[in-house]
């Protein structure tokens, strides 16, 4: 039997043709609308693809032009100078470790115009104070590593420095106190004591790492430090310490702008999570999803669409890390505070370095590194010289002459002008052992006009920092919290000046066993603006076994001339490590 209601419905449909026709027409109309919408969507996708392809084609053309220009420039033998001749503003030459003309100042606007980018729903709250006892290289490298982690995870990176009362450093920062920070300039000028910790700092003057660098808004996404009701620095630091066992813990907070998930980390947590959880993921290019993640990461690091496409297709581990370094350099991620730039400029201009002429640099690190990081290399060096027992070593460090050997084979081709005349070659020495290195140079044969003979090249001029001889080289020499903040600031300026000079040099001789040397390498890495992606084989060509000849490819990044004094066999770690 059929239910009565069904009979009535069936009879009504059978005996009411207009109603059936009406439903049929509605179905046809709905289907037509779906087809039209699909066509519009398809056309939109085609237009978007064509627009992207147009952007890519334009950038490829620009890259080919830059490649040709770079080849001409290389043929002309143009060398780097400290002052970027392509940049007019003289002050900004001292705010970054890379030439200002190489920085993409449109990056922030481009990212903020990206839909969904300027949001504070997920925050990596970086507390740098647990690395404050370390030197510049270690602290800045770890900051870069935190930035890599935040951008990879699509999180806003917000920096929370310890307030003065939570630190071991007088006046609130491991980087000392500039005159700008004191509340009463007259009191500072008339101060006769030996320790400036008794003078008050200006309310709100940056503490910690923020006294050294400006944290870019494209990284913070303009997000404030989350309050999470009544959370203080102490509260967030306690949460930071709970980040263990490679399980990222997040604190849910209701802020004025809405709900946010906050992950509090310090230097040790950043290093642990990078090494044990995210490093392999950052290198993965096996699947389409992994390549898309790499593409998006590059965009958040400031890459153009084409640069992101390049990055997503790089498979070699070293090239991936070098590309990240190049992107960070181009982003201007390390920008020093105005007072740092001003005082670095004053020190650099006092030196004998000719800022508009090319110079080379050598980093001779001795001091504390001889006992730990460099000890193996010292032992290996003297063993290679025929000394078997350490007690028989003539000295407990690698002599300066060993660094200079790297020029002996090619000084004739590199150190002559286009007309065949020998030019004076300036070499800046960044060292924590100035007195001993000066003595080593004094014992070398001399050329004309007080120059030194190096490997047959008679006109070599060595330049040292203009810093006072009694100012220590290392930031924490003398003990944490035991050094006057003004003296600490002088050390800070000395180190930043050295870092800037060697990074901007034409040729750098050093090593990667120190954080300082590794940081220099990051900012001597530059994206190859002339690099063009190889044409991928078609499906039919892949079937026939046709592959891209990677041996003929030009490198996607350039490393400005670096020569290793020792430890050449050591693996180069990722940027920030």
C-alpha positions in Angstrom: 0.0 0.0 0.0 1.0 3.6 -0.7 0.4 6.2 2.0 -2.5 8.6 1.3 -0.4 11.6 1.3 1.8 10.2 -1.4 -1.2 9.5 -3.6 -2.4 13.0 -3.2 1.0 14.4 -4.0 1.4 12.1 -7.0 -2.0 12.9 -8.3 -1.5 16.6 -7.9 1.8 16.4 -9.9 0.2 14.3 -12.6 -2.9 16.5 -13.0 -1.0 19.9 -12.6 1.4 20.3 -15.6 2.1 24.0 -15.0 3.6 23.2 -11.5 5.9 20.5 -12.8 7.0 22.8 -15.7 7.7 25.6 -13.1 9.9 23.3 -11.1 11.7 22.1 -14.2 12.4 25.7 -15.3 13.7 26.6 -11.8 16.1 23.6 -12.0 17.3 24.7 -15.4 17.8 28.3 -14.1 19.8 27.1 -11.1 21.9 24.9 -13.3 22.5 27.9 -15.7 23.6 30.1 -12.8 26.0 27.5 -11.6 27.5 27.2 -15.0 27.8 31.0 -15.3 29.4 31.3 -11.9 31.9 28.5 -12.8 32.8 30.2 -16.0 33.3 33.5 -14.2 35.5 31.7 -11.6 37.4 30.0 -14.3 38.0 33.3 -16.2 39.1 34.9 -12.9 41.5 32.1 -12.2 42.9 32.4 -15.7 43.2 36.2 -15.3 44.9 35.7 -11.9 47.3 33.1 -13.4 48.0 35.4 -16.4 48.6 38.3 -14.0 51.0 36.2 -12.0 52.6 35.0 -15.2 52.9 38.6 -16.4 54.6 39.6 -13.1 57.0 36.6 -13.4 57.7 37.4 -17.1 58.5 41.0 -16.2 60.7 40.0 -13.3 62.5 37.5 -15.5 63.2 40.2 -18.1 64.5 42.5 -15.3 66.7 39.8 -13.9 68.2 39.1 -17.3 69.0 42.8 -17.6 70.6 42.8 -14.1 72.5 39.7 -15.0 74.0 41.4 -18.0 74.8 44.6 -16.0 76.4 42.5 -13.2 78.6 40.8 -15.8 79.7 44.2 -17.1 80.4 45.4 -13.6 82.4 42.3 -12.8 84.4 42.7 -15.9 85.1 46.4 -15.0 86.4 45.1 -11.6 84.2 47.3 -9.4 84.9 46.6 -5.7 82.9 47.3 -2.6 83.4 50.3 -0.4 82.1 51.1 3.1 80.0 54.0 1.8 77.4 52.9 -0.6 77.8 55.2 -3.6 74.3 54.3 -4.8 72.7 55.8 -1.7 72.5 59.5 -1.0 71.6 59.6 2.7 74.9 59.5 4.6 73.4 58.8 8.0 71.7 55.6 7.0 75.0 54.1 5.9 75.6 53.3 9.6 72.3 51.8 10.5 72.6 48.4 8.8 75.2 45.7 8.0 74.4 45.8 4.3 74.6 48.6 1.8 71.3 50.6 2.0 70.8 50.4 -1.7 70.4 46.6 -1.4 67.5 46.8 1.2 63.9 46.5 0.0 62.2 49.4 1.7 58.9 48.5 0.1 58.7 45.2 2.0 56.6 46.4 4.9 53.9 48.0 2.7 53.8 45.0 0.5 53.3 42.6 3.4 50.7 44.8 5.1 48.7 44.9 1.9 48.6 41.1 1.8 45.2 39.9 3.0 45.2 38.5 6.5 48.9 39.4 7.2 48.4 42.2 9.6 46.7 40.1 12.3 47.7 39.4 15.9 45.9 36.1 16.3 49.1 34.1 16.8 52.1 35.7 18.5 55.6 34.4 19.1 56.6 36.4 22.2 60.4 36.5 22.2 62.2 37.2 25.5 65.9 37.7 24.7 67.2 38.2 28.2 68.3 34.6 28.7 71.0 35.2 26.1 72.0 38.6 27.5 75.2 37.2 29.0 76.5 36.3 25.5 78.3 38.5 23.0 76.9 40.4 20.0 77.2 37.5 17.6 75.3 35.0 19.8 72.5 37.5 20.7 71.9 38.7 17.2 72.2 35.2 15.7 69.5 34.0 18.1 67.3 37.0 17.2 67.6 36.0 13.5 66.7 32.4 14.4 63.6 33.5 16.3 62.6 35.6 13.3 63.0 32.6 11.0 60.8 30.5 13.3 58.1 33.1 13.6 57.9 33.7 9.8 57.9 30.0 9.1 55.0 29.5 11.5 53.1 32.5 10.2 53.2 34.2 13.6 53.7 37.8 14.6 57.1 38.2 16.4 56.8 40.5 19.4 59.9 41.3 21.5 59.6 41.6 25.3 62.7 42.9 27.0 63.3 42.6 30.7 62.6 45.8 32.7 65.5 47.3 34.5 64.5 45.8 37.9 64.6 42.3 36.3 68.1 42.4 34.9 71.6 42.2 36.3 72.7 45.2 34.2 72.8 48.7 35.7 70.5 51.0 33.8 68.6 48.2 32.1 70.6 46.8 29.2 73.6 44.6 28.5 74.5 47.0 25.7 75.2 49.9 28.1 73.9 53.4 28.2 74.1 56.1 25.5 73.9 59.7 26.6 70.4 59.8 25.0 69.1 57.5 27.7 69.7 59.6 30.8 66.9 61.6 32.2 68.9 64.6 33.1 71.6 65.5 30.5 73.1 68.2 32.8 73.5 65.7 35.6 75.1 63.3 33.3 77.6 65.9 31.9 78.6 67.0 35.5 78.8 63.5 36.9 82.1 62.9 38.7 81.6 59.3 40.0 82.9 56.0 38.6 79.5 54.3 38.1 76.6 55.8 36.2 74.1 53.3 37.7 73.1 56.0 40.2 71.8 58.3 37.4 68.2 57.8 36.4 67.2 56.7 32.9 64.4 58.3 30.9 61.1 56.6 31.5 60.3 54.2 28.6 63.8 54.3 27.2 64.5 50.9 25.5 66.0 48.2 27.7 67.7 44.9 26.7 68.1 44.0 23.1 65.9 46.9 22.0 68.6 49.4 23.1 70.7 48.0 20.3 68.3 47.3 17.4 64.9 48.5 16.1 62.5 45.5 15.9 60.8 45.9 12.4 57.0 46.3 12.3 56.8 43.9 9.4 57.9 41.2 11.8 55.7 42.3 14.8 52.8 43.0 12.4 52.3 46.1 14.6 51.0 43.8 17.4 51.6 45.1 21.0 52.9 43.0 23.8 49.8 40.9 24.9 48.5 41.8 28.4 46.5 38.6 28.9 44.6 40.4 31.7 47.4 41.0 34.2 50.5 39.3 32.8 53.8 41.0 33.6 57.3 40.3 32.4 57.7 37.8 35.3 54.5 36.0 34.3 55.6 35.6 30.6 59.2 34.6 31.7 57.7 31.8 33.9 55.6 30.6 30.9 58.8 30.7 28.7 60.5 28.3 31.1 57.7 25.7 30.7 58.5 25.2 27.0 60.0 21.8 27.2 60.0 18.4 25.5 59.6 19.9 22.0 55.8 20.5 22.6 55.0 24.1 21.8 52.7 25.5 24.5 50.4 28.4 23.7 48.6 30.7 26.1 45.1 31.8 25.0 44.5 35.5 25.7 41.6 37.8 25.2 43.0 41.2 24.1 41.3 44.4 22.9 41.7 43.4 19.3 40.3 39.9 19.9 41.6 36.4 20.9 45.2 35.6 20.4 47.4 32.5 21.0 50.7 33.5 22.6 53.9 31.3 22.5 56.6 32.7 24.9 60.1 31.7 24.0 63.7 32.7 24.9 66.9 32.0 23.1 67.3 28.4 24.4 63.7 27.5 23.5 64.1 28.9 20.0 67.3 26.9 19.4 65.7 23.7 20.7 62.5 23.9 18.7 64.4 24.9 15.5 66.9 22.0 15.8 64.5 19.2 16.9 61.2 20.1 15.4 61.3 22.6 12.5 64.6 22.4 10.8 63.7 19.4 8.6 60.3 20.9 7.8 62.0 24.1 6.6 64.2 22.1 4.2 61.4 19.8 2.9 60.6 20.2 -0.8 59.3 16.7 -1.6 55.5 17.4 -1.8 53.4 20.1 -3.3 52.3 21.0 0.1 55.8 21.4 1.4 56.8 23.5 -1.6 53.8 25.7 -1.0 54.8 26.1 2.7 58.3 27.2 1.5 56.8 29.6 -0.9 54.6 31.2 1.8 57.5 31.4 4.2 59.6 33.2 1.6 56.8 35.8 1.1 56.7 36.4 4.9 60.5 36.9 4.8 60.0 39.6 2.2 60.5 37.8 -1.0 58.9 38.9 -4.3 56.6 36.4 -6.0 59.4 35.2 -8.3 61.9 35.0 -5.4 59.4 32.9 -3.5 59.0 30.6 -6.5 62.8 30.2 -6.7 63.0 29.4 -3.0 60.2 26.8 -3.2 62.2 24.9 -5.9 65.6 25.0 -4.2 66.5 21.5 -2.9 70.1 21.8 -1.8 70.3 22.4 2.0 73.1 24.9 1.8 71.4 26.9 -0.9 68.2 27.0 1.1 69.9 28.5 4.1 71.9 30.9 2.0 68.7 32.1 0.3 67.2 32.7 3.8 70.3 34.7 4.6 69.9 36.7 1.4 66.3 37.4 2.2 67.1 38.6 5.7 69.8 40.9 4.5 67.6 42.4 1.9 64.8 42.9 4.4 67.0 45.2 6.6 66.0 43.0 9.6 69.0 44.2 11.6 68.6 48.0 11.9 70.5 49.7 14.6 69.0 52.4 16.9 69.7 56.0 15.9 72.1 56.5 18.8 74.0 53.4 17.8 74.3 54.5 14.2 75.4 58.0 15.3 78.2 56.8 17.6 79.4 54.1 15.3 79.7 56.7 12.6 81.8 58.9 14.9 84.1 56.0 15.7 84.5 54.8 12.1 85.2 58.3 10.8 88.0 58.7 13.4 89.8 55.6 12.0 92.3 55.6 9.1 89.9 53.7 6.9 89.2 55.3 3.6 85.4 55.0 3.4 85.0 55.6 -0.3 87.8 53.3 -1.4 87.7 49.4 -1.3 89.1 47.7 1.8 89.6 44.1 2.9 89.2 42.8 6.5 90.6 40.1 8.8 88.9 38.9 11.9 91.5 37.7 14.4 89.7 36.2 17.4 91.8 35.1 20.3 90.9 35.8 23.9 88.3 33.5 25.4 87.9 31.5 22.1 91.4 30.1 22.5 90.2 28.0 25.4 87.1 26.6 23.8 85.8 27.0 20.2 89.2 27.6 18.5 91.4 25.3 20.7 91.1 22.4 18.3 92.2 24.6 15.4 95.2 26.0 17.3 96.4 22.4 18.1 95.8 21.3 14.5 97.8 24.3 13.2 100.9 23.6 15.3 100.7 19.9 14.6 100.9 20.8 10.9 104.0 22.8 11.7 105.8 19.8 13.2 105.1 20.3 16.9 103.7 17.2 18.5 103.4 18.2 22.2 101.3 21.2 23.2 103.8 22.3 25.7 106.3 22.8 22.9 104.0 25.2 20.9 105.7 28.5 20.3 102.5 30.3 21.2 98.9 29.4 22.2 97.3 31.0 19.1 97.5 30.9 15.3 99.9 33.5 14.1 98.7 36.5 12.1 100.9 35.4 9.1 98.7 32.4 8.7 95.8 34.7 7.8 97.8 36.6 5.3 98.8 33.4 3.3 95.4 33.5 1.7 96.5 36.4 -0.5 100.0 35.1 -1.4 98.9 33.3 -4.6 96.8 36.0 -6.2 97.9 39.3 -4.9 99.5 40.2 -8.2 96.2 39.8 -10.1 94.0 41.4 -7.4 96.1 44.3 -6.2 97.0 46.1 -9.4 95.0 48.9 -11.0 93.7 48.7 -14.6 96.8 50.5 -16.0 99.2 48.0 -14.4 100.2 50.2 -11.4 100.4 48.7 -8.0 97.7 50.1 -5.7 97.8 50.4 -1.9 95.7 47.7 -0.5 93.9 48.6 2.8 93.2 45.7 5.3 91.2 46.4 8.4 92.0 44.2 11.4 89.2 43.4 13.8 90.8 41.7 16.8 90.6 41.4 20.6 94.4 41.2 20.7 95.5 44.5 19.1 98.9 44.8 20.8 100.1 41.3 19.8 98.9 41.7 16.2 100.6 45.1 15.9 103.8 43.5 17.0 103.5 40.7 14.5 102.9 43.3 11.7 105.9 45.3 12.9 108.2 42.3 12.4 107.2 41.9 8.7 109.2 43.4 5.9 108.3 47.0 4.9 107.6 48.5 1.5 107.3 52.1 0.4 105.8 54.9 2.5 105.4 52.7 5.6 103.4 50.0 3.9 104.0 46.3 4.6 105.1 43.5 2.1 102.5 40.7 2.0 103.1 37.8 -0.4 105.2 39.9 -2.8 102.7 42.8 -2.8 104.7 45.8 -1.4 101.9 48.3 -0.7 99.7 46.9 2.1 98.3 49.2 4.7 96.9 47.8 7.9 94.2 49.7 9.8 92.9 49.1 13.3 89.9 50.5 15.2 90.1 54.1 16.4 88.8 52.9 19.8 90.9 53.8 22.9 93.4 51.1 23.8 92.1 50.8 27.3 88.5 50.0 26.2 87.9 46.2 26.3 86.8 44.4 23.2 84.3 41.9 24.7 80.9 43.1 25.9 81.1 41.2 29.2 84.8 41.4 30.0 85.1 42.1 33.7 81.9 40.3 34.6 78.2 40.7 34.2 76.8 43.6 36.1 80.2 44.8 37.4 81.0 47.2 34.5 79.8 50.8 34.4 77.1 51.1 31.8 78.9 53.9 29.9 82.0 51.8 29.6 79.9 48.9 28.5 78.3 51.1 25.8 81.7 52.0 24.5 82.5 48.3 24.1 79.2 47.9 22.4 80.0 50.6 19.8 83.5 49.2 19.2 82.1 45.8 18.4 79.3 47.1 16.2 81.7 49.3 14.3 84.1 46.3 13.7 81.1 44.2 12.6 79.9 46.8 10.2 83.4 47.4 8.7 84.2 43.7 8.1 80.7 42.9 6.7 81.0 45.7 4.2 84.6 44.9 3.2 85.6 43.7 -0.3 87.2 40.5 1.0 86.8 39.0 4.4 89.2 36.6 6.1 87.9 34.9 9.2 86.3 31.7 10.4 82.9 30.3 11.2 83.8 28.7 14.6 82.5 31.9 16.3 79.1 33.5 16.3 80.6 36.7 15.1 82.1 35.1 12.0 78.8 33.3 11.2 76.9 36.5 11.6 79.2 38.2 9.1 78.6 35.5 6.6 74.8 35.9 6.8 75.0 39.6 5.8 77.6 39.0 3.1 75.1 36.8 1.4 73.1 38.4 -1.4 70.3 37.2 -3.7 71.4 36.8 -7.3 69.0 39.3 -9.0 70.0 37.9 -12.3 69.1 34.3 -11.5 66.3 32.8 -13.7 64.6 29.5 -12.9 65.5 26.8 -15.4 62.7 25.6 -17.7 61.1 22.5 -16.2 60.9 19.5 -18.6 57.4 18.7 -19.9 55.6 15.5 -18.9 56.6 13.9 -22.2 60.3 14.9 -21.7 60.2 13.5 -18.2 58.9 10.3 -19.6 61.9 10.2 -21.9 64.2 10.8 -19.0 65.1 14.4 -19.8 66.2 16.3 -16.7 67.4 19.8 -15.9 71.2 20.0 -16.0 71.8 21.5 -12.6 75.6 21.7 -13.2 75.1 24.4 -15.7 72.8 26.5 -13.5 74.0 29.8 -12.0 73.7 30.0 -8.2 70.6 31.7 -6.9 72.7 33.5 -4.3 76.1 35.2 -4.1 78.5 35.0 -1.1 80.8 38.0 -1.2 84.4 37.0 -1.1 85.1 35.1 2.1 88.4 33.2 2.8 88.6 30.9 5.8 91.7 31.1 7.9 91.1 27.7 9.4 88.4 25.1 10.1 87.7 24.9 6.3 86.3 21.4 6.8 83.6 22.4 9.3 80.0 22.3 8.2 78.5 25.8 7.8 75.5 25.9 10.0 72.1 27.5 9.2 71.7 31.3 9.6 71.1 32.3 13.2 72.9 29.2 14.6 
